[in-house]
Amino acid sequence: MIPHSLVGRSSYRAYATFGLLVVSILFFLWEMGLTSSAGQPIEKLVPHYAFVTCEVGRVSPFELLVDGVRGVFMHLSFGALLLNMVYLWLFAPRVEQFLTPRRFLQFFFLGAVGGYVASWIALRGQCAAVVGPNAAIAAVMGGFLFLYPAQPVDTYVALLSRKITLPAFVFLLLYFASQFFMSEGGPLSGVTLPIWDEIGGFLTGFIGMFVITLFRPAPSVDPVGED
């Protein structure tokens, strides 16, 4: 299930979102050089460069911060990079438009922290590297859901081989359900890290946007999702 456009998409120029896309691509090029020079796959290297759950309390807060920020922009494959960039490009501009670029970046990284915290709590001292912007993008999706629950999303469903249009709240519920049942972190896999990473980010974004709208009214959106 892949979203490819929003009905009534805003013409707002999302410079912060575009900057995140560019930085992610540059980091992927850096990863290509890193794996080439080390002669090892990226899975073997990420524990040295990304946030590792069991290092909380064992290394300095500064090192955790550096690893956490760096890990947000790392990916394990080109496919993961491409899919994450599609979700970010579709859902982030509206959130950025509401928050302003500076606050949007703060919101994005706060979502990543929410994913790290959820993973650390869920794994209870086990060692696992949390890599990628999944939690941060989930936070953006949570914020989008709070602001624009009825926004129509044009979606290609591979199982049906056709395009359908779904309200944002339906699409996002189906997306997280598919992540739970079909990804490597599914209910029978024994791997809970991907699930808690994204759940932590999503809840951070949804609750964070609720708190923000207590002080700043949410934008009004018409039934077809146009500005």
PELINUR-V794360 format. One record per residue. N is the residue number from 1. RES is the residue in one letter. D_LAST is the distance of its C-alpha to the last C-alpha in Angstrom with 1 decimal. Layout:
# PELINUR-V794360
n & res & d_last
N & RES & D_LAST
N & RES & D_LAST
This chain:
# PELINUR-V794360
n & res & d_last
1 & M & 25.6
2 & I & 23.4
3 & P & 19.6
4 & H & 18.7
5 & S & 14.9
6 & L & 11.7
7 & V & 10.2
8 & G & 6.8
9 & R & 7.8
10 & S & 6.5
11 & S & 9.0
12 & Y & 10.3
13 & R & 14.0
14 & A & 15.4
15 & Y & 19.0
16 & A & 20.3
17 & T & 19.2
18 & F & 20.8
19 & G & 23.8
20 & L & 24.3
21 & L & 24.3
22 & V & 26.9
23 & V & 29.1
24 & S & 29.1
25 & I & 30.4
26 & L & 32.9
27 & F & 34.2
28 & F & 34.6
29 & L & 36.8
30 & W & 38.7
31 & E & 39.3
32 & M & 40.7
33 & G & 43.1
34 & L & 44.0
35 & T & 44.9
36 & S & 46.8
37 & S & 48.9
38 & A & 49.5
39 & G & 50.3
40 & Q & 48.5
41 & P & 45.3
42 & I & 42.4
43 & E & 42.9
44 & K & 46.2
45 & L & 44.8
46 & V & 41.7
47 & P & 43.8
48 & H & 44.9
49 & Y & 41.5
50 & A & 39.1
51 & F & 39.0
52 & V & 41.9
53 & T & 42.0
54 & C & 45.7
55 & E & 45.7
56 & V & 44.2
57 & G & 47.1
58 & R & 49.1
59 & V & 47.5
60 & S & 46.3
61 & P & 42.8
62 & F & 42.2
63 & E & 43.0
64 & L & 40.7
65 & L & 37.9
66 & V & 38.6
67 & D & 38.9
68 & G & 35.8
69 & V & 33.6
70 & R & 35.3
71 & G & 35.0
72 & V & 31.2
73 & F & 31.1
74 & M & 34.0
75 & H & 33.8
76 & L & 36.7
77 & S & 35.7
78 & F & 33.7
79 & G & 32.1
80 & A & 31.0
81 & L & 29.5
82 & L & 27.6
83 & L & 26.2
84 & N & 25.2
85 & M & 23.5
86 & V & 21.4
87 & Y & 20.3
88 & L & 19.7
89 & W & 17.7
90 & L & 15.3
91 & F & 14.9
92 & A & 15.6
93 & P & 13.0
94 & R & 10.4
95 & V & 13.5
96 & E & 14.7
97 & Q & 11.7
98 & F & 12.3
99 & L & 16.1
100 & T & 16.8
101 & P & 18.9
102 & R & 22.2
103 & R & 21.3
104 & F & 19.6
105 & L & 22.9
106 & Q & 24.8
107 & F & 22.7
108 & F & 23.4
109 & F & 27.1
110 & L & 27.3
111 & G & 26.2
112 & A & 29.0
113 & V & 31.5
114 & G & 30.6
115 & G & 31.4
116 & Y & 34.7
117 & V & 35.7
118 & A & 35.1
119 & S & 37.1
120 & W & 39.9
121 & I & 40.2
122 & A & 40.2
123 & L & 42.7
124 & R & 45.2
125 & G & 46.8
126 & Q & 46.6
127 & C & 45.8
128 & A & 42.7
129 & A & 40.5
130 & V & 36.8
131 & V & 35.2
132 & G & 31.7
133 & P & 28.2
134 & N & 27.9
135 & A & 27.8
136 & A & 25.4
137 & I & 22.9
138 & A & 23.6
139 & A & 22.6
140 & V & 19.3
141 & M & 18.8
142 & G & 20.1
143 & G & 17.6
144 & F & 14.7
145 & L & 16.3
146 & F & 16.6
147 & L & 13.1
148 & Y & 11.4
149 & P & 14.4
150 & A & 13.0
151 & Q & 10.7
152 & P & 12.6
153 & V & 14.7
154 & D & 16.8
155 & T & 20.2
156 & Y & 23.6
157 & V & 26.4
158 & A & 29.7
159 & L & 31.8
160 & L & 30.6
161 & S & 30.1
162 & R & 26.9
163 & K & 23.1
164 & I & 21.4
165 & T & 18.0
166 & L & 18.0
167 & P & 15.9
168 & A & 15.6
169 & F & 18.4
170 & V & 20.7
171 & F & 20.3
172 & L & 21.0
173 & L & 24.0
174 & L & 25.4
175 & Y & 25.0
176 & F & 27.0
177 & A & 29.4
178 & S & 30.1
179 & Q & 30.6
180 & F & 33.1
181 & F & 35.1
182 & M & 35.0
183 & S & 35.0
184 & E & 38.1
185 & G & 37.4
186 & G & 37.7
187 & P & 39.8
188 & L & 43.1
189 & S & 42.8
190 & G & 44.0
191 & V & 41.4
192 & T & 39.0
193 & L & 37.6
194 & P & 34.5
195 & I & 33.6
196 & W & 34.0
197 & D & 32.4
198 & E & 29.1
199 & I & 29.5
200 & G & 30.2
201 & G & 27.2
202 & F & 24.8
203 & L & 26.4
204 & T & 26.2
205 & G & 22.5
206 & F & 21.8
207 & I & 24.3
208 & G & 23.4
209 & M & 19.8
210 & F & 21.2
211 & V & 23.5
212 & I & 20.9
213 & T & 18.8
214 & L & 22.2
215 & F & 22.0
216 & R & 18.3
217 & P & 15.9
218 & A & 13.4
219 & P & 9.7
220 & S & 8.8
221 & V & 6.8
222 & D & 7.5
223 & P & 10.4
224 & V & 9.2
225 & G & 6.8
226 & E & 3.8
227 & D & 0.0
